[in-house]
Amino acid sequence: MAVLITGIGELTTNDAELGKLRDAAVVIDGEEVAWVGAAADAPDADERIDVEGRAVLPGWVDSHTHLVFAGDRTAEFEARMAGKAYSAGGIAVTVDATRSASDEQLAANLRRHVGEAARQGTTCLETKTGYGLNVEDEARSARIAADVADEVTFLGAHLVPPGADAESYVDLVCGDMLDAVAPLVRWADVFCETGAFDEAQSGRVLKAARERGLGLRVHGNQLGEGPGVRLAVELGAASVDHCTYLSEADVEALAASDTVATLLPACDLSTRQPLAPARRLLDAGATVALASNANPGSSYTTSMAFCVATAVLQMRMTIDEAVWAATAGGARALRRDDVGFVRPGARADLHVLEAPSTAHLAYRPGVPLTAAVWRRGKRLTSGFVSKW
């Protein structure tokens, strides 16, 4: 059934030819966008919905989350807010809780968080394993994630489990663990950072994953300058995520490559790290994405709107740059062109704001502005809150 969404005050398409449209309309047919243009030129459809001048943009594409987990790390957060430094070691707390949880508990928690994100406009979401850190629990995390998320990433190389030998654990990740999860995931990731995996270990994991046909992602340069960006670019990773501490060589390498710099501002704030240098990256010509990094330890939020507002208010990104980074940028980081855009043939993922323009995402930070959401052509919300 074709649905005409009309009366759009401002339509962000992220399409170079269509641009940003005023007084626009969109036709959805099944799971895809069938037509985009001026409301006055809209074709007939089976159903007509007037959004009364509200802004419409693509659904958020959250390309970095860790949502297959159990347990709580509030105490760690409180300690960090009281001045304790962040380190990678807190991941072990979540590993213990995740291993002890049932499949049903992990799946319910994942669905709860994905639903929470969807109600705020996230229509495409990646999530990772990484809280199992043994063959059995990494494999079941991948199975659970594959049932719910759009994209699944293997992150067995998240942390060396307490008491394990690092080299022996990398052997396991590159061998039996990869064999168990490879049929269930599209991507592999590694935490290339002090306290996690060094450059040589990270390279081994990424090369083993590539040999099994998986795309590559890297956690890099979160806690200090290091080899993460260089390794990601050299191996052709789709994205390197965090990018908090970058040398000029890192910025230049990203600008000259197809590797997306995925910035995680909610994590930077929660860990009291400097915010990533978005302006330097953009001015150099690098491709930038924004993602939530939703996880129980260092960034427990599913709000992409919060990330966009932070990027504009504190990272010197323009509204258009931040919205693009949180939609089309996330799609680029996932090597997808069917999401993050509103154009014929794209997946029908739409986010209607309770506002006349996307500027309100930063102009009114913290205000819940999601009025309606369509994902794969299906409306997830049931009516508008009020006329803005």
VOBANU-815774 format. One record per residue (C-alpha): residue number from 1; chain; x, y, z. Coordinates in Angstrom, 2 decimals. Layout:
<pts>
nr | kette | X | Y | Z
NUM | A | X | Y | Z
...
</pts>
This chain:
<pts>
nr | kette | X | Y | Z
1 | A | 0.00 | 0.00 | 0.00
2 | A | 1.35 | 3.40 | -1.00
3 | A | 1.39 | 6.11 | 1.68
4 | A | 1.77 | 9.81 | 0.89
5 | A | 3.40 | 11.86 | 3.65
6 | A | 2.76 | 15.48 | 2.79
7 | A | 2.88 | 18.92 | 4.37
8 | A | 6.58 | 18.55 | 5.18
9 | A | 7.95 | 21.96 | 6.13
10 | A | 11.60 | 20.93 | 5.72
11 | A | 12.76 | 17.64 | 4.22
12 | A | 16.38 | 16.59 | 4.71
13 | A | 17.15 | 14.03 | 1.99
14 | A | 20.97 | 13.82 | 2.21
15 | A | 20.80 | 13.32 | -1.55
16 | A | 23.13 | 15.54 | -3.59
17 | A | 20.57 | 16.10 | -6.35
18 | A | 17.46 | 16.50 | -4.19
19 | A | 19.10 | 18.53 | -1.42
20 | A | 16.94 | 20.00 | 1.35
21 | A | 13.35 | 20.58 | 0.22
22 | A | 10.64 | 22.91 | 1.53
23 | A | 6.89 | 22.21 | 1.34
24 | A | 7.72 | 18.65 | 0.36
25 | A | 6.15 | 15.23 | 0.23
26 | A | 7.31 | 11.61 | 0.25
27 | A | 5.58 | 8.51 | -1.02
28 | A | 6.29 | 5.20 | 0.70
29 | A | 5.41 | 1.99 | -1.12
30 | A | 6.01 | -1.13 | 0.95
31 | A | 9.44 | -0.93 | 2.57
32 | A | 10.89 | 1.65 | 0.17
33 | A | 10.64 | 5.31 | -0.70
34 | A | 8.88 | 5.53 | -4.07
35 | A | 8.78 | 9.27 | -4.73
36 | A | 10.17 | 12.53 | -3.30
37 | A | 9.34 | 16.08 | -4.37
38 | A | 7.22 | 19.18 | -3.91
39 | A | 3.94 | 18.61 | -2.06
40 | A | 2.06 | 20.35 | -4.90
41 | A | 3.34 | 17.72 | -7.34
42 | A | 2.73 | 14.65 | -5.20
43 | A | 1.05 | 11.67 | -6.87
44 | A | -2.01 | 9.93 | -5.51
45 | A | -1.58 | 7.21 | -2.91
46 | A | -3.71 | 4.79 | -0.93
47 | A | -3.26 | 6.76 | 2.28
48 | A | -2.43 | 10.41 | 2.92
49 | A | -0.80 | 11.73 | 6.10
50 | A | -0.31 | 15.47 | 6.58
51 | A | 2.55 | 16.29 | 8.98
52 | A | 1.43 | 19.94 | 9.11
53 | A | 4.74 | 21.69 | 8.47
54 | A | 6.95 | 19.48 | 10.61
55 | A | 10.51 | 18.65 | 9.61
56 | A | 11.33 | 15.19 | 8.26
57 | A | 14.75 | 13.60 | 8.00
58 | A | 16.13 | 10.09 | 7.52
59 | A | 16.00 | 7.87 | 10.58
60 | A | 19.16 | 7.93 | 12.67
61 | A | 21.78 | 5.35 | 11.68
62 | A | 23.56 | 4.39 | 14.90
63 | A | 26.67 | 2.60 | 13.68
64 | A | 28.28 | 1.83 | 17.04
65 | A | 26.55 | 0.23 | 20.05
66 | A | 27.25 | -2.54 | 22.58
67 | A | 23.79 | -3.73 | 23.57
68 | A | 24.13 | -7.47 | 24.17
69 | A | 24.87 | -7.24 | 27.88
70 | A | 23.58 | -7.78 | 31.38
71 | A | 24.33 | -6.08 | 34.66
72 | A | 24.79 | -2.53 | 35.86
73 | A | 27.81 | -0.24 | 36.22
74 | A | 26.27 | 2.71 | 38.00
75 | A | 28.86 | 2.51 | 40.76
76 | A | 31.67 | 2.82 | 38.23
77 | A | 29.97 | 5.85 | 36.69
78 | A | 29.54 | 7.51 | 40.07
79 | A | 33.21 | 6.88 | 40.91
80 | A | 34.25 | 8.38 | 37.59
81 | A | 32.14 | 11.47 | 38.21
82 | A | 33.89 | 11.77 | 41.58
83 | A | 37.27 | 11.85 | 39.87
84 | A | 38.36 | 8.26 | 39.21
85 | A | 39.94 | 7.91 | 35.77
86 | A | 38.31 | 5.77 | 33.09
87 | A | 40.12 | 2.63 | 31.96
88 | A | 39.21 | -0.32 | 29.73
89 | A | 39.19 | -2.68 | 32.73
90 | A | 35.59 | -2.02 | 33.73
91 | A | 34.45 | -4.12 | 30.78
92 | A | 35.23 | -7.21 | 32.89
93 | A | 32.35 | -6.36 | 35.24
94 | A | 29.87 | -6.56 | 32.38
95 | A | 31.50 | -9.75 | 31.10
96 | A | 30.77 | -11.52 | 34.39
97 | A | 27.14 | -10.41 | 34.38
98 | A | 26.63 | -11.27 | 30.70
99 | A | 28.04 | -14.77 | 31.08
100 | A | 25.67 | -15.38 | 34.00
101 | A | 22.57 | -14.16 | 32.16
102 | A | 20.24 | -16.43 | 30.20
103 | A | 19.62 | -16.07 | 26.48
104 | A | 16.14 | -14.80 | 27.29
105 | A | 17.47 | -12.11 | 29.61
106 | A | 20.04 | -10.91 | 27.09
107 | A | 17.49 | -10.86 | 24.25
108 | A | 14.92 | -8.97 | 26.34
109 | A | 17.49 | -6.38 | 27.36
110 | A | 18.61 | -5.94 | 23.76
111 | A | 15.04 | -5.53 | 22.51
112 | A | 14.32 | -2.99 | 25.26
113 | A | 17.24 | -0.81 | 24.27
114 | A | 16.61 | -1.11 | 20.52
115 | A | 12.98 | -0.16 | 21.12
116 | A | 14.08 | 2.79 | 23.23
117 | A | 16.34 | 3.95 | 20.39
118 | A | 13.61 | 3.49 | 17.78
119 | A | 11.18 | 5.64 | 19.72
120 | A | 13.77 | 8.42 | 19.46
121 | A | 14.19 | 8.06 | 15.70
122 | A | 16.90 | 5.42 | 15.31
123 | A | 15.86 | 3.15 | 12.45
124 | A | 19.14 | 1.36 | 11.64
125 | A | 21.37 | 0.09 | 14.42
126 | A | 24.64 | -1.81 | 14.64
127 | A | 25.57 | -3.72 | 17.78
128 | A | 28.56 | -5.77 | 18.88
129 | A | 29.43 | -8.86 | 20.80
130 | A | 32.30 | -8.41 | 23.25
131 | A | 30.90 | -9.14 | 26.69
132 | A | 31.27 | -12.91 | 26.39
133 | A | 35.00 | -13.26 | 25.67
134 | A | 34.82 | -17.02 | 25.29
135 | A | 33.68 | -19.10 | 22.35
136 | A | 30.29 | -20.07 | 23.75
137 | A | 29.24 | -16.64 | 25.00
138 | A | 30.53 | -14.73 | 21.99
139 | A | 28.63 | -17.09 | 19.69
140 | A | 25.38 | -16.79 | 21.62
141 | A | 25.76 | -13.00 | 21.77
142 | A | 26.10 | -12.97 | 17.98
143 | A | 23.01 | -15.17 | 17.56
144 | A | 20.94 | -12.96 | 19.85
145 | A | 22.12 | -9.78 | 18.14
146 | A | 21.44 | -11.16 | 14.66
147 | A | 17.76 | -11.61 | 15.56
148 | A | 17.31 | -7.95 | 16.49
149 | A | 19.95 | -5.57 | 15.08
150 | A | 20.43 | -4.44 | 11.48
151 | A | 24.19 | -5.02 | 11.65
152 | A | 26.24 | -7.26 | 13.95
153 | A | 29.94 | -6.93 | 14.73
154 | A | 32.21 | -9.51 | 16.38
155 | A | 34.23 | -7.89 | 19.17
156 | A | 35.86 | -10.85 | 20.86
157 | A | 38.95 | -8.63 | 21.00
158 | A | 37.31 | -6.24 | 23.45
159 | A | 39.51 | -7.03 | 26.43
160 | A | 41.83 | -9.83 | 27.54
161 | A | 39.80 | -11.70 | 30.17
162 | A | 41.24 | -11.40 | 33.69
163 | A | 43.82 | -14.11 | 34.31
164 | A | 44.22 | -14.99 | 30.64
165 | A | 47.47 | -14.75 | 28.70
166 | A | 47.13 | -12.05 | 26.03
167 | A | 48.81 | -13.94 | 23.20
168 | A | 46.92 | -17.16 | 23.92
169 | A | 43.67 | -15.21 | 24.01
170 | A | 44.42 | -13.59 | 20.64
171 | A | 45.05 | -17.10 | 19.27
172 | A | 41.57 | -18.08 | 20.49
173 | A | 39.95 | -14.99 | 18.98
174 | A | 41.63 | -15.60 | 15.63
175 | A | 40.81 | -19.30 | 15.65
176 | A | 37.90 | -21.07 | 17.33
177 | A | 36.07 | -17.89 | 18.30
178 | A | 36.10 | -16.43 | 14.78
179 | A | 35.07 | -19.79 | 13.36
180 | A | 32.05 | -19.86 | 15.69
181 | A | 30.82 | -16.32 | 15.04
182 | A | 31.75 | -15.64 | 11.41
183 | A | 28.52 | -17.10 | 9.94
184 | A | 26.47 | -14.84 | 12.24
185 | A | 28.10 | -11.45 | 11.75
186 | A | 29.12 | -9.05 | 8.99
187 | A | 31.90 | -7.20 | 10.79
188 | A | 34.85 | -7.69 | 13.15
189 | A | 36.25 | -5.08 | 15.51
190 | A | 39.17 | -4.75 | 17.92
191 | A | 39.85 | -2.44 | 20.87
192 | A | 43.30 | -1.17 | 19.86
193 | A | 44.15 | 0.72 | 23.00
194 | A | 46.35 | 0.80 | 26.09
195 | A | 44.92 | -1.75 | 28.50
196 | A | 43.32 | -3.76 | 25.70
197 | A | 45.19 | -4.88 | 22.52
198 | A | 48.41 | -3.51 | 21.06
199 | A | 49.07 | -2.86 | 17.39
200 | A | 50.47 | -6.30 | 16.58
201 | A | 47.65 | -8.12 | 18.36
202 | A | 45.02 | -5.88 | 16.78
203 | A | 46.50 | -6.45 | 13.33
204 | A | 46.38 | -10.22 | 13.81
205 | A | 42.70 | -10.11 | 14.74
206 | A | 41.74 | -7.85 | 11.85
207 | A | 43.68 | -9.84 | 9.26
208 | A | 42.18 | -13.12 | 10.48
209 | A | 38.70 | -11.61 | 10.24
210 | A | 39.36 | -10.28 | 6.75
211 | A | 40.49 | -13.75 | 5.64
212 | A | 37.07 | -15.05 | 6.73
213 | A | 35.31 | -12.44 | 4.62
214 | A | 34.31 | -10.03 | 7.38
215 | A | 34.40 | -6.26 | 7.08
216 | A | 36.63 | -4.42 | 9.51
217 | A | 36.05 | -1.82 | 12.21
218 | A | 38.46 | -0.49 | 14.84
219 | A | 38.13 | 1.08 | 18.29
220 | A | 41.06 | 3.50 | 18.21
221 | A | 42.64 | 6.61 | 19.69
222 | A | 40.20 | 6.85 | 22.59
223 | A | 42.56 | 7.20 | 25.54
224 | A | 45.53 | 8.72 | 23.75
225 | A | 47.30 | 8.90 | 20.41
226 | A | 48.11 | 5.43 | 19.15
227 | A | 48.16 | 3.07 | 16.20
228 | A | 44.39 | 2.58 | 15.83
229 | A | 43.75 | 5.10 | 13.05
230 | A | 46.84 | 4.10 | 11.10
231 | A | 45.98 | 0.41 | 11.35
232 | A | 42.36 | 1.00 | 10.30
233 | A | 43.39 | 3.00 | 7.24
234 | A | 46.15 | 0.57 | 6.22
235 | A | 43.78 | -2.41 | 6.38
236 | A | 40.87 | -0.62 | 4.70
237 | A | 38.54 | -0.69 | 7.69
238 | A | 35.10 | 0.80 | 7.11
239 | A | 35.45 | 2.93 | 10.22
240 | A | 37.67 | 3.78 | 13.13
241 | A | 35.64 | 4.78 | 16.16
242 | A | 36.34 | 7.21 | 19.02
243 | A | 39.15 | 9.28 | 17.38
244 | A | 39.44 | 11.41 | 20.50
245 | A | 43.21 | 11.92 | 20.27
246 | A | 44.47 | 12.45 | 16.73
247 | A | 47.84 | 13.52 | 15.38
248 | A | 48.05 | 15.56 | 12.20
249 | A | 49.17 | 12.38 | 10.43
250 | A | 46.02 | 10.62 | 11.66
251 | A | 43.80 | 13.40 | 10.34
252 | A | 45.58 | 13.42 | 7.00
253 | A | 45.36 | 9.63 | 6.71
254 | A | 41.62 | 9.67 | 7.36
255 | A | 41.06 | 12.51 | 4.90
256 | A | 42.90 | 10.58 | 2.19
257 | A | 41.05 | 7.30 | 2.80
258 | A | 37.58 | 5.76 | 2.65
259 | A | 37.72 | 4.96 | 6.37
260 | A | 35.05 | 6.86 | 8.29
261 | A | 35.95 | 8.63 | 11.53
262 | A | 33.06 | 7.70 | 13.82
263 | A | 32.85 | 10.09 | 16.75
264 | A | 31.18 | 9.14 | 20.03
265 | A | 30.52 | 12.38 | 21.94
266 | A | 28.31 | 10.85 | 24.64
267 | A | 31.19 | 8.54 | 25.54
268 | A | 33.66 | 11.43 | 25.64
269 | A | 31.40 | 13.28 | 28.06
270 | A | 30.70 | 10.23 | 30.22
271 | A | 34.40 | 9.39 | 30.54
272 | A | 35.43 | 13.05 | 30.90
273 | A | 37.72 | 12.83 | 27.92
274 | A | 38.17 | 15.73 | 25.49
275 | A | 35.59 | 15.80 | 22.74
276 | A | 36.85 | 14.43 | 19.43
277 | A | 38.21 | 17.04 | 16.98
278 | A | 35.28 | 17.05 | 14.58
279 | A | 36.13 | 20.43 | 13.05
280 | A | 39.70 | 19.41 | 12.25
281 | A | 38.49 | 16.24 | 10.57
282 | A | 35.79 | 17.95 | 8.52
283 | A | 38.02 | 20.81 | 7.44
284 | A | 40.63 | 18.28 | 6.30
285 | A | 38.04 | 16.47 | 4.18
286 | A | 37.55 | 13.33 | 6.30
287 | A | 34.18 | 11.58 | 6.40
288 | A | 32.65 | 11.85 | 9.86
289 | A | 29.89 | 9.81 | 11.47
290 | A | 28.22 | 10.26 | 14.85
291 | A | 27.09 | 7.28 | 16.94
292 | A | 25.85 | 6.71 | 20.47
293 | A | 28.28 | 4.00 | 21.64
294 | A | 25.38 | 2.84 | 23.83
295 | A | 26.85 | 0.53 | 26.46
296 | A | 26.50 | 0.04 | 30.21
297 | A | 29.91 | 1.39 | 31.19
298 | A | 31.09 | 4.42 | 29.26
299 | A | 28.07 | 5.75 | 27.34
300 | A | 24.72 | 4.53 | 28.61
301 | A | 22.47 | 6.42 | 26.21
302 | A | 20.56 | 5.51 | 23.06
303 | A | 19.84 | 9.16 | 22.21
304 | A | 21.29 | 10.11 | 18.85
305 | A | 19.63 | 13.51 | 19.25
306 | A | 21.82 | 14.10 | 22.30
307 | A | 24.88 | 13.25 | 20.23
308 | A | 23.80 | 15.64 | 17.48
309 | A | 23.16 | 18.46 | 19.94
310 | A | 26.55 | 17.90 | 21.57
311 | A | 28.28 | 17.89 | 18.19
312 | A | 26.73 | 21.23 | 17.30
313 | A | 26.98 | 22.98 | 20.65
314 | A | 30.40 | 21.75 | 21.73
315 | A | 32.22 | 20.25 | 18.72
316 | A | 31.71 | 23.13 | 16.26
317 | A | 29.76 | 21.09 | 13.72
318 | A | 26.97 | 22.83 | 11.83
319 | A | 23.43 | 21.50 | 12.11
320 | A | 23.58 | 20.05 | 8.61
321 | A | 26.97 | 18.42 | 9.24
322 | A | 25.82 | 16.81 | 12.47
323 | A | 22.54 | 15.53 | 11.02
324 | A | 24.38 | 14.13 | 7.99
325 | A | 26.95 | 12.45 | 10.25
326 | A | 24.19 | 10.82 | 12.34
327 | A | 22.33 | 9.53 | 9.27
328 | A | 24.28 | 9.28 | 6.01
329 | A | 27.59 | 9.25 | 7.88
330 | A | 26.50 | 6.25 | 9.91
331 | A | 25.37 | 4.57 | 6.71
332 | A | 28.78 | 5.24 | 5.16
333 | A | 30.44 | 3.71 | 8.22
334 | A | 28.34 | 0.59 | 7.62
335 | A | 28.99 | 0.65 | 3.87
336 | A | 25.30 | 1.05 | 3.12
337 | A | 23.43 | 3.32 | 0.73
338 | A | 19.89 | 2.08 | 1.41
339 | A | 19.61 | 3.89 | 4.76
340 | A | 20.52 | 7.41 | 5.88
341 | A | 18.86 | 8.99 | 2.83
342 | A | 15.35 | 9.93 | 1.72
343 | A | 15.27 | 9.24 | -2.02
344 | A | 13.54 | 6.81 | -4.36
345 | A | 14.77 | 3.28 | -3.75
346 | A | 16.01 | 3.95 | -0.21
347 | A | 14.59 | 2.06 | 2.72
348 | A | 11.52 | 3.89 | 4.02
349 | A | 13.05 | 5.06 | 7.31
350 | A | 11.68 | 8.48 | 8.26
351 | A | 11.96 | 10.60 | 11.37
352 | A | 9.37 | 13.35 | 11.86
353 | A | 10.28 | 16.11 | 14.30
354 | A | 7.97 | 18.07 | 16.55
355 | A | 9.62 | 21.15 | 15.07
356 | A | 9.76 | 23.04 | 11.76
357 | A | 13.46 | 22.37 | 11.12
358 | A | 16.39 | 20.18 | 12.16
359 | A | 17.97 | 23.26 | 13.78
360 | A | 15.71 | 22.60 | 16.76
361 | A | 17.70 | 19.46 | 17.56
362 | A | 20.45 | 21.75 | 18.90
363 | A | 18.35 | 24.87 | 19.47
364 | A | 16.25 | 22.93 | 22.01
365 | A | 18.73 | 20.43 | 23.47
366 | A | 17.32 | 17.75 | 25.71
367 | A | 13.73 | 18.27 | 24.52
368 | A | 12.08 | 15.11 | 23.11
369 | A | 11.37 | 16.17 | 19.54
370 | A | 10.47 | 12.86 | 17.86
371 | A | 6.89 | 13.15 | 16.62
372 | A | 6.69 | 10.02 | 14.43
373 | A | 8.95 | 7.30 | 13.06
374 | A | 8.67 | 5.01 | 10.04
375 | A | 11.02 | 2.02 | 9.72
376 | A | 10.94 | -0.13 | 6.59
377 | A | 7.69 | 1.62 | 5.70
378 | A | 6.00 | 0.67 | 8.96
379 | A | 4.93 | 3.40 | 11.34
380 | A | 6.33 | 2.80 | 14.81
381 | A | 4.48 | 5.62 | 16.55
382 | A | 0.78 | 6.37 | 16.79
383 | A | 0.11 | 10.01 | 16.23
384 | A | 1.70 | 13.40 | 16.81
385 | A | 2.15 | 14.92 | 20.24
386 | A | 0.79 | 18.32 | 19.24
387 | A | 1.11 | 21.02 | 16.62
388 | A | 4.50 | 22.67 | 17.14
</pts>
